[in-house]
Amino acid sequence: MRTHHPSDPPVVLDRREGPYGEVALRRHGDLLQIIANGTFLMDTSDGRSERLLVDAALRALDGRPRPSVLIGGLGRFLRIIVPTR
């Protein structure tokens, strides 16, 4: 088991440049984090980030009837969500 102290800094595992800036994958203890342009987006702690992402995607659909939304990630981030609202 990995030993980790809350004050230990996160470790960048990978970073990539894309058309909208930089995305980084970090490990902070047992958590994995996604950082975009220096802003925290989500981690593996409890799933709230994924639910908020789905809510934002549904709002962007402007009330289309029976939408299906597929959101995927990498490794422990992987979530497949098909809203039935």
Buried (B, 14 or more C-beta within 10 A) or exposed (E): EEEEEEEEEBEEEEEEEEEEEEBBBBBBEEEBBBBBEEEEEBBBEEEEBBEEBBEEBBEEEEEEEEBEBEBEBEEEBEBEBEBEE
